[in-house]
Amino acid sequence: MAREEAVNTGRSVLVFLFLDDIPTSEMSMEVVSYIKTSTYIAYPKDDQHKETFWDKLANDIRAP
C-alpha cells in the first residue's frame, strides 16, 4: 500500500530506521525492494553523528 502511495503521489511515505544491522536474508522481499529504492536511515553507533542523524530523520518526516 505504501509503495502504491509513493508511485501515485511521487513522494516517499515510509522511512525505515535501522537501529542494528539486519541481514537482508532476514527481511521480506518487499522490505528489501523498498529499502533499495527508498529512504532509510541507519542509527549511528558513535555519538558524534547522532545530531546529524536526528536532523536527517526530522527532514525526511517533514518532506512533502
N, CA, C and O atoms as a Maestro MAE file, in Angstrom:
{
 s_m_m2io_version
 :::
 2.0.0
}

f_m_ct {
 s_m_title
 :::
 protein
 m_atom[256] {
  # First column is atom index #
  i_m_mmod_type
  r_m_x_coord
  r_m_y_coord
  r_m_z_coord
  i_m_residue_number
  s_m_chain_name
  s_m_pdb_residue_name
  s_m_pdb_atom_name
  i_m_atomic_number
  :::
  1 25 0.824 -1.179 0.000 1 A "MET " " N  " 7
  2 3 0.000 0.000 0.000 1 A "MET " " CA " 6
  3 2 0.879 1.259 0.000 1 A "MET " " C  " 6
  4 15 0.588 2.214 -0.719 1 A "MET " " O  " 8
  5 25 1.944 1.262 0.797 2 A "ALA " " N  " 7
  6 3 2.837 2.419 0.838 2 A "ALA " " CA " 6
  7 2 3.524 2.630 -0.509 2 A "ALA " " C  " 6
  8 15 3.718 3.766 -0.943 2 A "ALA " " O  " 8
  9 25 3.889 1.537 -1.161 3 A "ARG " " N  " 7
  10 3 4.539 1.660 -2.471 3 A "ARG " " CA " 6
  11 2 3.579 2.290 -3.478 3 A "ARG " " C  " 6
  12 15 3.986 3.145 -4.265 3 A "ARG " " O  " 8
  13 25 2.314 1.879 -3.463 4 A "GLU " " N  " 7
  14 3 1.321 2.470 -4.365 4 A "GLU " " CA " 6
  15 2 1.166 3.957 -4.089 4 A "GLU " " C  " 6
  16 15 1.084 4.758 -5.021 4 A "GLU " " O  " 8
  17 25 1.124 4.329 -2.821 5 A "GLU " " N  " 7
  18 3 1.022 5.740 -2.463 5 A "GLU " " CA " 6
  19 2 2.223 6.512 -2.993 5 A "GLU " " C  " 6
  20 15 2.075 7.610 -3.528 5 A "GLU " " O  " 8
  21 25 3.405 5.938 -2.844 6 A "ALA " " N  " 7
  22 3 4.617 6.595 -3.334 6 A "ALA " " CA " 6
  23 2 4.579 6.764 -4.848 6 A "ALA " " C  " 6
  24 15 4.958 7.814 -5.366 6 A "ALA " " O  " 8
  25 25 4.125 5.743 -5.553 7 A "VAL " " N  " 7
  26 3 4.048 5.815 -7.014 7 A "VAL " " CA " 6
  27 2 2.996 6.835 -7.433 7 A "VAL " " C  " 6
  28 15 3.228 7.632 -8.342 7 A "VAL " " O  " 8
  29 25 1.846 6.813 -6.778 8 A "ASN " " N  " 7
  30 3 0.748 7.700 -7.164 8 A "ASN " " CA " 6
  31 2 0.997 9.165 -6.823 8 A "ASN " " C  " 6
  32 15 0.562 10.055 -7.553 8 A "ASN " " O  " 8
  33 25 1.696 9.421 -5.717 9 A "THR " " N  " 7
  34 3 1.894 10.806 -5.290 9 A "THR " " CA " 6
  35 2 3.291 11.330 -5.602 9 A "THR " " C  " 6
  36 15 3.514 12.541 -5.572 9 A "THR " " O  " 8
  37 25 4.233 10.439 -5.902 10 A "GLY " " N  " 7
  38 3 5.593 10.851 -6.178 10 A "GLY " " CA " 6
  39 2 6.402 11.180 -4.940 10 A "GLY " " C  " 6
  40 15 7.457 11.807 -5.040 10 A "GLY " " O  " 8
  41 25 5.928 10.768 -3.780 11 A "ARG " " N  " 7
  42 3 6.671 11.036 -2.541 11 A "ARG " " CA " 6
  43 2 6.775 9.769 -1.709 11 A "ARG " " C  " 6
  44 15 5.903 8.902 -1.764 11 A "ARG " " O  " 8
  45 25 7.835 9.671 -0.947 12 A "SER " " N  " 7
  46 3 8.015 8.516 -0.064 12 A "SER " " CA " 6
  47 2 7.094 8.658 1.136 12 A "SER " " C  " 6
  48 15 6.958 9.744 1.701 12 A "SER " " O  " 8
  49 25 6.472 7.573 1.515 13 A "VAL " " N  " 7
  50 3 5.564 7.622 2.661 13 A "VAL " " CA " 6
  51 2 6.085 6.793 3.833 13 A "VAL " " C  " 6
  52 15 5.512 6.823 4.921 13 A "VAL " " O  " 8
  53 25 7.159 6.064 3.613 14 A "LEU " " N  " 7
  54 3 7.783 5.290 4.677 14 A "LEU " " CA " 6
  55 2 9.234 5.704 4.833 14 A "LEU " " C  " 6
  56 15 9.924 5.984 3.853 14 A "LEU " " O  " 8
  57 25 9.680 5.738 6.059 15 A "VAL " " N  " 7
  58 3 11.093 5.939 6.354 15 A "VAL " " CA " 6
  59 2 11.501 4.793 7.264 15 A "VAL " " C  " 6
  60 15 10.982 4.659 8.372 15 A "VAL " " O  " 8
  61 25 12.426 3.971 6.801 16 A "PHE " " N  " 7
  62 3 12.917 2.862 7.614 16 A "PHE " " CA " 6
  63 2 14.044 3.361 8.502 16 A "PHE " " C  " 6
  64 15 14.921 4.104 8.061 16 A "PHE " " O  " 8
  65 25 14.006 2.948 9.738 17 A "LEU " " N  " 7
  66 3 15.034 3.309 10.716 17 A "LEU " " CA " 6
  67 2 15.643 2.021 11.242 17 A "LEU " " C  " 6
  68 15 14.961 1.223 11.886 17 A "LEU " " O  " 8
  69 25 16.932 1.817 10.968 18 A "PHE " " N  " 7
  70 3 17.616 0.607 11.400 18 A "PHE " " CA " 6
  71 2 18.486 0.916 12.615 18 A "PHE " " C  " 6
  72 15 19.459 1.663 12.517 18 A "PHE " " O  " 8
  73 25 18.131 0.340 13.752 19 A "LEU " " N  " 7
  74 3 18.922 0.517 14.964 19 A "LEU " " CA " 6
  75 2 20.099 -0.436 14.998 19 A "LEU " " C  " 6
  76 15 21.111 -0.144 15.635 19 A "LEU " " O  " 8
  77 25 19.988 -1.558 14.333 20 A "ASP " " N  " 7
  78 3 21.048 -2.562 14.237 20 A "ASP " " CA " 6
  79 2 21.169 -3.005 12.789 20 A "ASP " " C  " 6
  80 15 20.265 -2.791 11.982 20 A "ASP " " O  " 8
  81 25 22.291 -3.620 12.475 21 A "ASP " " N  " 7
  82 3 22.452 -4.211 11.152 21 A "ASP " " CA " 6
  83 2 21.575 -5.456 11.068 21 A "ASP " " C  " 6
  84 15 21.633 -6.329 11.934 21 A "ASP " " O  " 8
  85 25 20.778 -5.524 10.034 22 A "ILE " " N  " 7
  86 3 19.903 -6.670 9.816 22 A "ILE " " CA " 6
  87 2 20.253 -7.265 8.464 22 A "ILE " " C  " 6
  88 15 20.178 -6.577 7.446 22 A "ILE " " O  " 8
  89 25 20.634 -8.533 8.443 23 A "PRO " " N  " 7
  90 3 20.932 -9.156 7.147 23 A "PRO " " CA " 6
  91 2 19.688 -9.158 6.256 23 A "PRO " " C  " 6
  92 15 18.578 -9.410 6.724 23 A "PRO " " O  " 8
  93 25 19.886 -8.877 4.985 24 A "THR " " N  " 7
  94 3 18.735 -8.868 4.080 24 A "THR " " CA " 6
  95 2 18.061 -10.234 3.999 24 A "THR " " C  " 6
  96 15 16.887 -10.326 3.641 24 A "THR " " O  " 8
  97 25 18.791 -11.285 4.325 25 A "SER " " N  " 7
  98 3 18.189 -12.621 4.319 25 A "SER " " CA " 6
  99 2 17.111 -12.768 5.393 25 A "SER " " C  " 6
  100 15 16.291 -13.685 5.331 25 A "SER " " O  " 8
  101 25 17.112 -11.863 6.379 26 A "GLU " " N  " 7
  102 3 16.104 -11.900 7.434 26 A "GLU " " CA " 6
  103 2 14.960 -10.920 7.178 26 A "GLU " " C  " 6
  104 15 14.063 -10.786 8.011 26 A "GLU " " O  " 8
  105 25 14.985 -10.239 6.039 27 A "MET " " N  " 7
  106 3 13.934 -9.288 5.676 27 A "MET " " CA " 6
  107 2 13.047 -9.896 4.604 27 A "MET " " C  " 6
  108 15 13.468 -10.770 3.846 27 A "MET " " O  " 8
  109 25 11.820 -9.418 4.557 28 A "SER " " N  " 7
  110 3 10.930 -9.862 3.482 28 A "SER " " CA " 6
  111 2 11.403 -9.248 2.167 28 A "SER " " C  " 6
  112 15 12.099 -8.233 2.163 28 A "SER " " O  " 8
  113 25 11.028 -9.856 1.072 29 A "MET " " N  " 7
  114 3 11.407 -9.347 -0.241 29 A "MET " " CA " 6
  115 2 10.858 -7.932 -0.462 29 A "MET " " C  " 6
  116 15 11.508 -7.108 -1.106 29 A "MET " " O  " 8
  117 25 9.670 -7.650 0.068 30 A "GLU " " N  " 7
  118 3 9.072 -6.335 -0.080 30 A "GLU " " CA " 6
  119 2 9.919 -5.270 0.613 30 A "GLU " " C  " 6
  120 15 10.131 -4.187 0.068 30 A "GLU " " O  " 8
  121 25 10.400 -5.581 1.816 31 A "VAL " " N  " 7
  122 3 11.222 -4.626 2.556 31 A "VAL " " CA " 6
  123 2 12.557 -4.416 1.847 31 A "VAL " " C  " 6
  124 15 13.008 -3.280 1.699 31 A "VAL " " O  " 8
  125 25 13.183 -5.489 1.412 32 A "VAL " " N  " 7
  126 3 14.454 -5.374 0.698 32 A "VAL " " CA " 6
  127 2 14.282 -4.510 -0.550 32 A "VAL " " C  " 6
  128 15 15.095 -3.624 -0.812 32 A "VAL " " O  " 8
  129 25 13.243 -4.764 -1.302 33 A "SER " " N  " 7
  130 3 12.979 -3.990 -2.510 33 A "SER " " CA " 6
  131 2 12.757 -2.520 -2.172 33 A "SER " " C  " 6
  132 15 13.266 -1.639 -2.864 33 A "SER " " O  " 8
  133 25 12.010 -2.257 -1.127 34 A "TYR " " N  " 7
  134 3 11.706 -0.875 -0.765 34 A "TYR " " CA " 6
  135 2 12.948 -0.118 -0.315 34 A "TYR " " C  " 6
  136 15 13.154 1.023 -0.728 34 A "TYR " " O  " 8
  137 25 13.778 -0.730 0.524 35 A "ILE " " N  " 7
  138 3 14.951 -0.005 1.019 35 A "ILE " " CA " 6
  139 2 16.006 0.201 -0.075 35 A "ILE " " C  " 6
  140 15 16.838 1.102 0.025 35 A "ILE " " O  " 8
  141 25 15.970 -0.620 -1.099 36 A "LYS " " N  " 7
  142 3 16.900 -0.415 -2.213 36 A "LYS " " CA " 6
  143 2 16.517 0.798 -3.051 36 A "LYS " " C  " 6
  144 15 17.362 1.383 -3.728 36 A "LYS " " O  " 8
  145 25 15.248 1.172 -3.006 37 A "THR " " N  " 7
  146 3 14.769 2.256 -3.864 37 A "THR " " CA " 6
  147 2 14.254 3.460 -3.086 37 A "THR " " C  " 6
  148 15 13.824 4.439 -3.697 37 A "THR " " O  " 8
  149 25 14.284 3.418 -1.770 38 A "SER " " N  " 7
  150 3 13.675 4.482 -0.976 38 A "SER " " CA " 6
  151 2 14.585 4.920 0.169 38 A "SER " " C  " 6
  152 15 15.723 4.469 0.300 38 A "SER " " O  " 8
  153 25 14.050 5.800 0.978 39 A "THR " " N  " 7
  154 3 14.797 6.357 2.098 39 A "THR " " CA " 6
  155 2 14.877 5.377 3.257 39 A "THR " " C  " 6
  156 15 13.883 4.772 3.659 39 A "THR " " O  " 8
  157 25 16.070 5.242 3.772 40 A "TYR " " N  " 7
  158 3 16.232 4.558 5.047 40 A "TYR " " CA " 6
  159 2 17.372 5.223 5.785 40 A "TYR " " C  " 6
  160 15 18.259 5.826 5.181 40 A "TYR " " O  " 8
  161 25 17.333 5.103 7.099 41 A "ILE " " N  " 7
  162 3 18.332 5.763 7.931 41 A "ILE " " CA " 6
  163 2 18.914 4.733 8.887 41 A "ILE " " C  " 6
  164 15 18.178 4.031 9.581 41 A "ILE " " O  " 8
  165 25 20.225 4.649 8.919 42 A "ALA " " N  " 7
  166 3 20.899 3.767 9.880 42 A "ALA " " CA " 6
  167 2 21.269 4.590 11.108 42 A "ALA " " C  " 6
  168 15 21.867 5.659 10.986 42 A "ALA " " O  " 8
  169 25 20.917 4.095 12.282 43 A "TYR " " N  " 7
  170 3 21.241 4.791 13.524 43 A "TYR " " CA " 6
  171 2 22.743 4.714 13.750 43 A "TYR " " C  " 6
  172 15 23.309 3.622 13.724 43 A "TYR " " O  " 8
  173 25 23.406 5.856 13.972 44 A "PRO " " N  " 7
  174 3 24.862 5.849 14.113 44 A "PRO " " CA " 6
  175 2 25.322 5.221 15.427 44 A "PRO " " C  " 6
  176 15 24.679 5.369 16.466 44 A "PRO " " O  " 8
  177 25 26.423 4.535 15.353 45 A "LYS " " N  " 7
  178 3 26.978 3.899 16.548 45 A "LYS " " CA " 6
  179 2 27.780 4.896 17.389 45 A "LYS " " C  " 6
  180 15 27.853 4.755 18.610 45 A "LYS " " O  " 8
  181 25 28.375 5.889 16.752 46 A "ASP " " N  " 7
  182 3 29.160 6.854 17.525 46 A "ASP " " CA " 6
  183 2 28.364 8.142 17.757 46 A "ASP " " C  " 6
  184 15 27.568 8.565 16.918 46 A "ASP " " O  " 8
  185 25 28.603 8.743 18.914 47 A "ASP " " N  " 7
  186 3 27.842 9.910 19.346 47 A "ASP " " CA " 6
  187 2 28.020 11.127 18.445 47 A "ASP " " C  " 6
  188 15 27.105 11.944 18.339 47 A "ASP " " O  " 8
  189 25 29.165 11.269 17.798 48 A "GLN " " N  " 7
  190 3 29.417 12.470 17.009 48 A "GLN " " CA " 6
  191 2 28.503 12.594 15.798 48 A "GLN " " C  " 6
  192 15 28.370 13.689 15.251 48 A "GLN " " O  " 8
  193 25 27.867 11.509 15.362 49 A "HIS " " N  " 7
  194 3 26.986 11.558 14.199 49 A "HIS " " CA " 6
  195 2 25.505 11.565 14.568 49 A "HIS " " C  " 6
  196 15 24.655 11.623 13.679 49 A "HIS " " O  " 8
  197 25 25.182 11.509 15.843 50 A "LYS " " N  " 7
  198 3 23.769 11.401 16.251 50 A "LYS " " CA " 6
  199 2 22.974 12.672 15.968 50 A "LYS " " C  " 6
  200 15 21.799 12.586 15.614 50 A "LYS " " O  " 8
  201 25 23.576 13.834 16.112 51 A "GLU " " N  " 7
  202 3 22.836 15.063 15.821 51 A "GLU " " CA " 6
  203 2 22.457 15.124 14.339 51 A "GLU " " C  " 6
  204 15 21.337 15.502 13.994 51 A "GLU " " O  " 8
  205 25 23.388 14.754 13.477 52 A "THR " " N  " 7
  206 3 23.101 14.702 12.040 52 A "THR " " CA " 6
  207 2 22.000 13.698 11.751 52 A "THR " " C  " 6
  208 15 21.124 13.951 10.924 52 A "THR " " O  " 8
  209 25 22.044 12.558 12.432 53 A "PHE " " N  " 7
  210 3 21.009 11.536 12.273 53 A "PHE " " CA " 6
  211 2 19.627 12.109 12.584 53 A "PHE " " C  " 6
  212 15 18.696 11.947 11.796 53 A "PHE " " O  " 8
  213 25 19.492 12.780 13.732 54 A "TRP " " N  " 7
  214 3 18.188 13.319 14.140 54 A "TRP " " CA " 6
  215 2 17.733 14.418 13.184 54 A "TRP " " C  " 6
  216 15 16.540 14.527 12.903 54 A "TRP " " O  " 8
  217 25 18.652 15.228 12.683 55 A "ASP " " N  " 7
  218 3 18.300 16.257 11.704 55 A "ASP " " CA " 6
  219 2 17.772 15.630 10.419 55 A "ASP " " C  " 6
  220 15 16.769 16.082 9.867 55 A "ASP " " O  " 8
  221 25 18.452 14.586 9.946 56 A "LYS " " N  " 7
  222 3 18.020 13.909 8.715 56 A "LYS " " CA " 6
  223 2 16.662 13.257 8.910 56 A "LYS " " C  " 6
  224 15 15.804 13.337 8.031 56 A "LYS " " O  " 8
  225 25 16.459 12.616 10.049 57 A "LEU " " N  " 7
  226 3 15.162 11.988 10.314 57 A "LEU " " CA " 6
  227 2 14.044 13.027 10.323 57 A "LEU " " C  " 6
  228 15 12.994 12.812 9.718 57 A "LEU " " O  " 8
  229 25 14.261 14.139 10.995 58 A "ALA " " N  " 7
  230 3 13.253 15.198 11.049 58 A "ALA " " CA " 6
  231 2 12.956 15.718 9.647 58 A "ALA " " C  " 6
  232 15 11.794 15.942 9.307 58 A "ALA " " O  " 8
  233 25 13.990 15.914 8.827 59 A "ASN " " N  " 7
  234 3 13.776 16.389 7.457 59 A "ASN " " CA " 6
  235 2 13.013 15.382 6.610 59 A "ASN " " C  " 6
  236 15 12.137 15.759 5.832 59 A "ASN " " O  " 8
  237 25 13.341 14.103 6.759 60 A "ASP " " N  " 7
  238 3 12.655 13.072 5.980 60 A "ASP " " CA " 6
  239 2 11.178 12.958 6.362 60 A "ASP " " C  " 6
  240 15 10.325 12.711 5.509 60 A "ASP " " O  " 8
  241 25 10.893 13.137 7.623 61 A "ILE " " N  " 7
  242 3 9.492 13.048 8.076 61 A "ILE " " CA " 6
  243 2 8.697 14.248 7.588 61 A "ILE " " C  " 6
  244 15 7.527 14.109 7.233 61 A "ILE " " O  " 8
  245 25 9.307 15.414 7.565 62 A "ARG " " N  " 7
  246 3 8.633 16.637 7.142 62 A "ARG " " CA " 6
  247 2 8.522 16.776 5.627 62 A "ARG " " C  " 6
  248 15 7.705 17.558 5.142 62 A "ARG " " O  " 8
  249 25 9.313 16.046 4.887 63 A "ALA " " N  " 7
  250 3 9.349 16.208 3.422 63 A "ALA " " CA " 6
  251 2 7.974 15.982 2.819 63 A "ALA " " C  " 6
  252 15 7.286 15.023 3.170 63 A "ALA " " O  " 8
  253 25 7.570 16.869 1.907 64 A "PRO " " N  " 7
  254 3 6.252 16.711 1.264 64 A "PRO " " CA " 6
  255 2 6.187 15.535 0.322 64 A "PRO " " C  " 6
  256 15 5.145 15.286 -0.284 64 A "PRO " " O  " 8
  :::
 }
 m_bond[255] {
  # First column is bond index #
  i_m_from
  i_m_to
  i_m_order
  :::
  1 1 2 1
  2 2 3 1
  3 3 4 2
  4 3 5 1
  5 5 6 1
  6 6 7 1
  7 7 8 2
  8 7 9 1
  9 9 10 1
  10 10 11 1
  11 11 12 2
  12 11 13 1
  13 13 14 1
  14 14 15 1
  15 15 16 2
  16 15 17 1
  17 17 18 1
  18 18 19 1
  19 19 20 2
  20 19 21 1
  21 21 22 1
  22 22 23 1
  23 23 24 2
  24 23 25 1
  25 25 26 1
  26 26 27 1
  27 27 28 2
  28 27 29 1
  29 29 30 1
  30 30 31 1
  31 31 32 2
  32 31 33 1
  33 33 34 1
  34 34 35 1
  35 35 36 2
  36 35 37 1
  37 37 38 1
  38 38 39 1
  39 39 40 2
  40 39 41 1
  41 41 42 1
  42 42 43 1
  43 43 44 2
  44 43 45 1
  45 45 46 1
  46 46 47 1
  47 47 48 2
  48 47 49 1
  49 49 50 1
  50 50 51 1
  51 51 52 2
  52 51 53 1
  53 53 54 1
  54 54 55 1
  55 55 56 2
  56 55 57 1
  57 57 58 1
  58 58 59 1
  59 59 60 2
  60 59 61 1
  61 61 62 1
  62 62 63 1
  63 63 64 2
  64 63 65 1
  65 65 66 1
  66 66 67 1
  67 67 68 2
  68 67 69 1
  69 69 70 1
  70 70 71 1
  71 71 72 2
  72 71 73 1
  73 73 74 1
  74 74 75 1
  75 75 76 2
  76 75 77 1
  77 77 78 1
  78 78 79 1
  79 79 80 2
  80 79 81 1
  81 81 82 1
  82 82 83 1
  83 83 84 2
  84 83 85 1
  85 85 86 1
  86 86 87 1
  87 87 88 2
  88 87 89 1
  89 89 90 1
  90 90 91 1
  91 91 92 2
  92 91 93 1
  93 93 94 1
  94 94 95 1
  95 95 96 2
  96 95 97 1
  97 97 98 1
  98 98 99 1
  99 99 100 2
  100 99 101 1
  101 101 102 1
  102 102 103 1
  103 103 104 2
  104 103 105 1
  105 105 106 1
  106 106 107 1
  107 107 108 2
  108 107 109 1
  109 109 110 1
  110 110 111 1
  111 111 112 2
  112 111 113 1
  113 113 114 1
  114 114 115 1
  115 115 116 2
  116 115 117 1
  117 117 118 1
  118 118 119 1
  119 119 120 2
  120 119 121 1
  121 121 122 1
  122 122 123 1
  123 123 124 2
  124 123 125 1
  125 125 126 1
  126 126 127 1
  127 127 128 2
  128 127 129 1
  129 129 130 1
  130 130 131 1
  131 131 132 2
  132 131 133 1
  133 133 134 1
  134 134 135 1
  135 135 136 2
  136 135 137 1
  137 137 138 1
  138 138 139 1
  139 139 140 2
  140 139 141 1
  141 141 142 1
  142 142 143 1
  143 143 144 2
  144 143 145 1
  145 145 146 1
  146 146 147 1
  147 147 148 2
  148 147 149 1
  149 149 150 1
  150 150 151 1
  151 151 152 2
  152 151 153 1
  153 153 154 1
  154 154 155 1
  155 155 156 2
  156 155 157 1
  157 157 158 1
  158 158 159 1
  159 159 160 2
  160 159 161 1
  161 161 162 1
  162 162 163 1
  163 163 164 2
  164 163 165 1
  165 165 166 1
  166 166 167 1
  167 167 168 2
  168 167 169 1
  169 169 170 1
  170 170 171 1
  171 171 172 2
  172 171 173 1
  173 173 174 1
  174 174 175 1
  175 175 176 2
  176 175 177 1
  177 177 178 1
  178 178 179 1
  179 179 180 2
  180 179 181 1
  181 181 182 1
  182 182 183 1
  183 183 184 2
  184 183 185 1
  185 185 186 1
  186 186 187 1
  187 187 188 2
  188 187 189 1
  189 189 190 1
  190 190 191 1
  191 191 192 2
  192 191 193 1
  193 193 194 1
  194 194 195 1
  195 195 196 2
  196 195 197 1
  197 197 198 1
  198 198 199 1
  199 199 200 2
  200 199 201 1
  201 201 202 1
  202 202 203 1
  203 203 204 2
  204 203 205 1
  205 205 206 1
  206 206 207 1
  207 207 208 2
  208 207 209 1
  209 209 210 1
  210 210 211 1
  211 211 212 2
  212 211 213 1
  213 213 214 1
  214 214 215 1
  215 215 216 2
  216 215 217 1
  217 217 218 1
  218 218 219 1
  219 219 220 2
  220 219 221 1
  221 221 222 1
  222 222 223 1
  223 223 224 2
  224 223 225 1
  225 225 226 1
  226 226 227 1
  227 227 228 2
  228 227 229 1
  229 229 230 1
  230 230 231 1
  231 231 232 2
  232 231 233 1
  233 233 234 1
  234 234 235 1
  235 235 236 2
  236 235 237 1
  237 237 238 1
  238 238 239 1
  239 239 240 2
  240 239 241 1
  241 241 242 1
  242 242 243 1
  243 243 244 2
  244 243 245 1
  245 245 246 1
  246 246 247 1
  247 247 248 2
  248 247 249 1
  249 249 250 1
  250 250 251 1
  251 251 252 2
  252 251 253 1
  253 253 254 1
  254 254 255 1
  255 255 256 2
  :::
 }
}
